[in-house]
Amino acid sequence: METWGSKDLNPVSRTRREVYLADYALLPYEEALNLQRRVVSQKMEGPFPDTLLLLEHPPVITLGRRGRGENIRVSEEILRREKIDVFHVERGGDVTYHGPGQIVGYPVFALANYGKDIAGFVWSIEEVLIRVCRDMGITAGRRSVNRGVWVGEKKIASIGLAVRRWISFHGFALNGAPDMEHFRFITPCGLTGVEITSMAEVLGTTVDPGRLREAVCRHFEEIFCIRFRGVDLVQELNKGGEHDCSQRSEIQHGA
């Protein structure tokens, strides 16, 4: 199967770069957004390693740059009752729901390390998620028109990125075992008639979130030819300009 690295987008080395992994059990959306923006700022100011935030969110609805309020299909009263916050953000796409049971990843990566190929970068994230599904016994794939990962006609994972000075942020959401009722509150991705599914729904059984996280990390390492190092991200950000990425910024072959 083709991976990002097999496209040979100006590769110079097979040495795996070190990438920070910030792993959180449950993190409020606003806190995660602020952390991403801090990493982007650090990377624009000087050397700072590529970073993947991996987490779950309390219930939240986000609207991207093309997001329309009418794609939230319930009243503010219902959102308050369900304790669902709403954020307008700079990522691509329309409206998305996040909640417990959904694995969310935010790769804050310097795209110069990946050929400055945004479409290829998105393709590679999709490939990670397709392989994770395969590990769980689910056959998933892409669709020619709409990005993300699909099981038949139903969407199991969404991708929405922002890019600032060739640094990616925002990211992907993979439905392990979220509250599927909350997806009825929105028109997912602004696409009328699109149905959302989850691993638990497809398999008819519970899904181990720890196993999902492990699979996401393993396939990220394979496809992007990186090596994760778990860090306390706030501590690393507070170090300021102490990071030396001179040996970590080469374009790599993937697996």
Secondary structure, DSSP 8 states (H G I E B T S, - for coil): ---SGGG-SS--B-S-EEEEEEE-SS--HHHHHHHHHHHHHHHHHS----EEEEE--SSEEEE-TT--GGGB-S-HHHHHHTT-EEEE-SSSSSEEEE-TTEEEEEEE-BGGGGTT-HHHHHHHHHHHHHHHHHHTT---B--SSS-SEEETTEEEEEEEEEEETTEEEEEEEEESS--GGGGGGB-GGG-TT-EE--HHHHHTS---HHHHHHHHHHHHHHHHTEEEEE--HHHHHHT-TT---TTT-S-B---
